[in-house]
């Protein structure tokens, strides 16, 4: 089940709650019930808002060669419609150019069913 964050403006607290996507929580009491928390001094009928977190950033220290050895393809934009395949394997085009099929990386050779 998905994890949601709810902010209660009445007390300034943000609480993480796990519930079905069809469920909509509107009050502090509902949030506390699902999170198994005591409402404390806050009115259980106080309105809450669902807040969205930003996605975590993906940081990798792998070199282009290590990425290639792991089966990844890394394309770096060089100009409009042109990408450099910095992980190009032997026999692959170093540059992928829009409109030229022969320059597309050989993903089918790296990924099997």
Secondary structure, 3 states (H helix, E strand, C coil): CCEEEEEECCCCEEEEEECCCCCCCCEHHHHHHHHCCCCCCCCCCCECEEECCCCCCCCCCCCHHHHHHCCCCCEEEEECCEEEECCCCCCCCCEEECCCHHHCCCHHHHCCC
